[in-house]
Amino acid sequence: MLIQFVLRLLVAAYLIEAGLVLTIAPWTPLWENNYFAHAWPAVGVMMASAYVQGAVTGVGLITMTVGIRDLLAAIFGRRATSDQAPSLNPPTL
């Protein structure tokens, strides 16, 4: 049980970190001055596009949001005990 909790925390930390890097990296000088941009000029032109930078930033924001959601679920989520069976009855109004 504790191992699952720690694993969820590690996955959440990874997702938050990866999302942060993907959100910030396209807007730094490191984005344009890298091996791939110099080795293949077509890739460098695509990476310089604001559309590509925005798309990578969007993926980073989504990744960070999933990480934060998973972190909050791990910390504040309820744990079902083994003696509680899931209910198969639909909720009544």
C-alpha positions, 0 to 999 in steps of 0.5 A: 500500500505504501509502495503504491502511494510512493509510486503515485507520488513519483509519477506525479512528480515526473509529470509535473517536471516534464510538463514544466520543461515542455512549457518553458523550453520552447521559449528559451534560447536553448530551443533554437540552439540545439543539435537537431536544429543545426544538423537538419535545417528543415527541423530548425525552421519548424522548431522556430515556428510559433505554432510548433512552440505553442503546440509543445507548450500546450502539451506541457500544460496538459502534462503538468495538469495531469501531474497535479491532478494525480498528485492531488488524487494521491494525497487527498483521494480515498482508499477503498478497503478490501471488505467494501464491494463496489455497488452494481446498483445504479444511483437513484434520484 
